[in-house]
């Protein structure tokens, strides 16, 4: 499986995610799943700027379309959602 770490954090991507967690659980990129953030150019830019890694900010719908491709990938990703409801929708459906 290419999802090496799953996290619920209302700040989504920030310094602790990129420095502490990325060292503890190595990853190649971050996938932040949140409808509001994905629809805001300002939030997307801020999250991408906070990470030195390949970073995607997707809606729940977009993640559902790309999830199998992510799981089949050799690339290791962190999956981050802003709230437990979004995580439940993602994790139950894909066995994460």
ZATIRO-957364 format. One record per atom (N, C-alpha, C): x, y, z; residue number from 1; atom name. Coordinates in steps of 0.02 Angstrom, whole numbers, padded with zeros to 5 digits. Layout:
BEGIN
ATOM     xx     yy     zz resi name
ATOM      X      Y      Z  NUM   CA
...
***
This chain:
BEGIN
ATOM     xx     yy     zz resi name
ATOM  00042 -00059  00000    1    N
ATOM  00000  00000  00000    1   CA
ATOM  00044  00062  00000    1    C
ATOM  00024  00111 -00036    2    N
ATOM  00065  00171 -00043    2   CA
ATOM  00046  00227  00005    2    C
ATOM -00003  00217  00048    3    N
ATOM -00020  00267  00099    3   CA
ATOM  00018  00247  00161    3    C
ATOM  00071  00285  00178    4    N
ATOM  00114  00266  00233    4   CA
ATOM  00092  00296  00300    4    C
ATOM  00046  00345  00298    5    N
ATOM  00025  00378  00359    5   CA
ATOM -00042  00411  00347    5    C
ATOM -00086  00405  00395    6    N
ATOM -00152  00436  00391    6   CA
ATOM -00161  00481  00452    6    C
ATOM -00186  00541  00440    7    N
ATOM -00192  00589  00495    7   CA
ATOM -00254  00632  00486    7    C
ATOM -00286  00646  00542    8    N
ATOM -00341  00695  00545    8   CA
ATOM -00313  00755  00581    8    C
ATOM -00316  00813  00549    9    N
ATOM -00288  00874  00579    9   CA
ATOM -00324  00933  00549    9    C
ATOM -00355  00973  00591   10    N
ATOM -00393  01030  00565   10   CA
ATOM -00348  01083  00532   10    C
ATOM -00282  01080  00545   11    N
ATOM -00235  01125  00512   11   CA
ATOM -00211  01095  00446   11    C
ATOM -00224  01032  00435   12    N
ATOM -00204  00992  00377   12   CA
ATOM -00128  00992  00368   12    C
ATOM -00100  01036  00330   13    N
ATOM -00028  01035  00317   13   CA
ATOM  00005  01095  00352   13    C
ATOM  00053  01080  00394   14    N
ATOM  00088  01132  00431   14   CA
ATOM  00158  01106  00449   14    C
ATOM  00195  01145  00485   15    N
ATOM  00264  01128  00500   15   CA
ATOM  00275  01061  00532   15    C
ATOM  00233  01043  00581   16    N
ATOM  00241  00979  00615   16   CA
ATOM  00231  00921  00567   16    C
ATOM  00182  00927  00523   17    N
ATOM  00170  00875  00473   17   CA
ATOM  00231  00865  00430   17    C
ATOM  00260  00919  00407   18    N
ATOM  00314  00915  00358   18   CA
ATOM  00382  00900  00389   18    C
ATOM  00392  00918  00453   19    N
ATOM  00457  00905  00482   19   CA
ATOM  00457  00843  00527   19    C
ATOM  00413  00841  00574   20    N
ATOM  00413  00786  00622   20   CA
ATOM  00384  00721  00593   20    C
ATOM  00323  00723  00568   21    N
ATOM  00290  00662  00544   21   CA
ATOM  00324  00634  00482   21    C
ATOM  00347  00677  00438   22    N
ATOM  00380  00653  00377   22   CA
ATOM  00446  00618  00392   22    C
ATOM  00478  00634  00447   23    N
ATOM  00539  00598  00468   23   CA
ATOM  00522  00532  00500   23    C
ATOM  00469  00531  00540   24    N
ATOM  00448  00471  00575   24   CA
ATOM  00419  00419  00528   24    C
ATOM  00381  00442  00480   25    N
ATOM  00350  00397  00430   25   CA
ATOM  00368  00425  00361   25    C
ATOM  00423  00404  00333   26    N
ATOM  00446  00433  00269   26   CA
ATOM  00392  00430  00215   26    C
ATOM  00389  00484  00177   27    N
ATOM  00340  00487  00122   27   CA
ATOM  00370  00526  00065   27    C
ATOM  00340  00517  00007   28    N
ATOM  00360  00552 -00053   28   CA
ATOM  00315  00612 -00068   28    C
ATOM  00255  00611 -00040   29    N
ATOM  00207  00664 -00055   29   CA
ATOM  00150  00665 -00005   29    C
ATOM  00110  00718 -00008   30    N
ATOM  00053  00727  00037   30   CA
ATOM -00010  00734 -00004   30    C
ATOM -00064  00703  00021   31    N
ATOM -00129  00711 -00010   31   CA
ATOM -00176  00737  00044   31    C
ATOM -00197  00800  00036   32    N
ATOM -00244  00831  00082   32   CA
ATOM -00313  00827  00049   32    C
ATOM -00361  00799  00085   33    N
ATOM -00428  00790  00057   33   CA
ATOM -00477  00832  00097   33    C
ATOM -00502  00884  00065   34    N
ATOM -00551  00928  00096   34   CA
ATOM -00583  00970  00041   34    C
ATOM -00649  00969  00037   35    N
ATOM -00684  01004 -00016   35   CA
ATOM -00671  01079 -00015   35    C
ATOM -00674  01110  00044   36    N
ATOM -00666  01183  00048   36   CA
ATOM -00595  01203  00027   36    C
ATOM -00545  01168  00051   37    N
ATOM -00476  01185  00033   37   CA
ATOM -00463  01174 -00041   37    C
ATOM -00490  01120 -00068   38    N
ATOM -00477  01105 -00139   38   CA
ATOM -00510  01156 -00186   38    C
ATOM -00561  01189 -00162   39    N
ATOM -00596  01237 -00204   39   CA
ATOM -00569  01309 -00194   39    C
ATOM -00520  01317 -00151   40    N
ATOM -00491  01383 -00137   40   CA
ATOM -00420  01386 -00162   40    C
ATOM -00407  01428 -00211   41    N
ATOM -00339  01435 -00237   41   CA
ATOM -00291  01460 -00184   41    C
ATOM -00315  01501 -00139   42    N
ATOM -00272  01528 -00086   42   CA
ATOM -00251  01472 -00037   42    C
ATOM -00299  01431 -00015   43    N
ATOM -00283  01376  00030   43   CA
ATOM -00239  01324 -00003   43    C
ATOM -00254  01308 -00066   44    N
ATOM -00211  01260 -00101   44   CA
ATOM -00139  01285 -00105   44    C
ATOM -00131  01347 -00123   45    N
ATOM -00064  01376 -00128   45   CA
ATOM -00028  01375 -00060   45    C
ATOM -00064  01392 -00007   46    N
ATOM -00035  01393  00060   46   CA
ATOM -00013  01323  00081   46    C
ATOM -00055  01273  00070   47    N
ATOM -00037  01204  00089   47   CA
ATOM  00022  01179  00048   47    C
ATOM  00023  01195 -00015   48    N
ATOM  00079  01172 -00057   48   CA
ATOM  00144  01207 -00037   48    C
ATOM  00139  01270 -00018   49    N
ATOM  00199  01308  00003   49   CA
ATOM  00226  01282  00070   49    C
ATOM  00183  01254  00112   50    N
ATOM  00203  01230  00178   50   CA
ATOM  00241  01164  00174   50    C
ATOM  00239  01132  00117   51    N
ATOM  00270  01066  00110   51   CA
ATOM  00326  01070  00059   51    C
ATOM  00380  01036  00074   52    N
ATOM  00434  01030  00026   52   CA
ATOM  00427  00969 -00018   52    C
ATOM  00370  00936 -00013   53    N
ATOM  00356  00875 -00050   53   CA
ATOM  00301  00886 -00101   53    C
ATOM  00294  00839 -00146   54    N
ATOM  00238  00841 -00194   54   CA
ATOM  00174  00841 -00153   54    C
ATOM  00132  00890 -00165   55    N
ATOM  00071  00898 -00125   55   CA
ATOM  00010  00907 -00169   55    C
ATOM -00041  00868 -00153   56    N
ATOM -00105  00871 -00188   56   CA
ATOM -00158  00893 -00138   56    C
ATOM -00203  00936 -00159   57    N
ATOM -00260  00957 -00119   57   CA
ATOM -00321  00941 -00160   57    C
ATOM -00358  00890 -00138   58    N
ATOM -00413  00863 -00178   58   CA
ATOM -00479  00866 -00141   58    C
ATOM -00533  00869 -00179   59    N
ATOM -00600  00861 -00151   59   CA
ATOM -00610  00787 -00134   59    C
ATOM -00660  00772 -00094   60    N
ATOM -00676  00702 -00079   60   CA
ATOM -00692  00664 -00144   60    C
ATOM -00729  00696 -00187   61    N
ATOM -00748  00664 -00250   61   CA
ATOM -00686  00648 -00293   61    C
ATOM -00640  00695 -00296   62    N
ATOM -00580  00684 -00336   62   CA
ATOM -00537  00628 -00306   62    C
ATOM -00532  00626 -00239   63    N
ATOM -00494  00573 -00207   63   CA
ATOM -00526  00505 -00222   63    C
ATOM -00592  00502 -00221   64    N
ATOM -00625  00439 -00236   64   CA
ATOM -00610  00414 -00306   64    C
ATOM -00601  00460 -00353   65    N
ATOM -00584  00442 -00422   65   CA
ATOM -00511  00419 -00426   65    C
ATOM -00467  00448 -00386   66    N
ATOM -00395  00434 -00391   66   CA
ATOM -00370  00383 -00339   66    C
ATOM -00412  00363 -00292   67    N
ATOM -00390  00322 -00236   67   CA
ATOM -00355  00257 -00258   67    C
ATOM -00384  00221 -00304   68    N
ATOM -00354  00158 -00324   68   CA
ATOM -00286  00169 -00356   68    C
ATOM -00280  00222 -00395   69    N
ATOM -00216  00239 -00426   69   CA
ATOM -00164  00255 -00371   69    C
ATOM -00185  00290 -00320   70    N
ATOM -00140  00307 -00264   70   CA
ATOM -00119  00243 -00229   70    C
ATOM -00167  00199 -00215   71    N
ATOM -00152  00137 -00179   71   CA
ATOM -00107  00090 -00220   71    C
ATOM -00113  00092 -00285   72    N
ATOM -00073  00048 -00329   72   CA
ATOM -00004  00077 -00343   72    C
ATOM  00008  00139 -00324   73    N
ATOM  00070  00173 -00339   73   CA
ATOM  00127  00149 -00295   73    C
ATOM  00188  00156 -00319   74    N
ATOM  00247  00142 -00278   74   CA
ATOM  00266  00203 -00236   74    C
ATOM  00236  00259 -00250   75    N
ATOM  00248  00321 -00213   75   CA
ATOM  00213  00317 -00145   75    C
ATOM  00247  00337 -00092   76    N
ATOM  00219  00336 -00025   76   CA
ATOM  00188  00404 -00009   76    C
ATOM  00126  00404  00011   77    N
ATOM  00090  00466  00026   77   CA
ATOM  00065  00468  00097   77    C
ATOM  00061  00528  00124   78    N
ATOM  00022  00541  00184   78   CA
ATOM -00048  00560  00161   78    C
ATOM -00099  00533  00193   79    N
ATOM -00168  00552  00179   79   CA
ATOM -00191  00592  00239   79    C
ATOM -00211  00654  00227   80    N
ATOM -00231  00699  00281   80   CA
ATOM -00301  00727  00266   80    C
ATOM -00344  00723  00316   81    N
ATOM -00409  00756  00310   81   CA
ATOM -00417  00804  00368   81    C
ATOM -00465  00847  00360   82    N
ATOM -00475  00900  00410   82   CA
ATOM -00520  00877  00467   82    C
ATOM -00561  00826  00455   83    N
ATOM -00608  00805  00506   83   CA
ATOM -00620  00729  00503   83    C
ATOM -00645  00699  00556   84    N
ATOM -00655  00627  00558   84   CA
ATOM -00707  00601  00509   84    C
ATOM -00756  00642  00492   85    N
ATOM -00808  00620  00445   85   CA
ATOM -00778  00608  00376   85    C
ATOM -00736  00654  00352   86    N
ATOM -00703  00644  00288   86   CA
ATOM -00658  00582  00289   86    C
ATOM -00622  00573  00345   87    N
ATOM -00578  00515  00350   87   CA
ATOM -00617  00450  00350   87    C
ATOM -00673  00450  00383   88    N
ATOM -00715  00390  00385   88   CA
ATOM -00738  00371  00315   88    C
ATOM -00758  00421  00277   89    N
ATOM -00780  00409  00208   89   CA
ATOM -00724  00379  00167   89    C
ATOM -00663  00404  00175   90    N
ATOM -00605  00379  00137   90   CA
ATOM -00582  00311  00161   90    C
ATOM -00574  00303  00226   91    N
ATOM -00542  00243  00251   91   CA
ATOM -00587  00182  00245   91    C
ATOM -00651  00189  00257   92    N
ATOM -00696  00131  00253   92   CA
ATOM -00700  00107  00181   92    C
ATOM -00705  00151  00136   93    N
ATOM -00715  00131  00066   93   CA
ATOM -00653  00097  00036   93    C
ATOM -00594  00117  00059   94    N
ATOM -00532  00092  00029   94   CA
ATOM -00492  00047  00076   94    C
ATOM -00520  00030  00133   95    N
ATOM -00487 -00015  00178   95   CA
ATOM -00423  00013  00208   95    C
ATOM -00421  00078  00218   96    N
ATOM -00360  00109  00246   96   CA
ATOM -00362  00105  00322   96    C
***
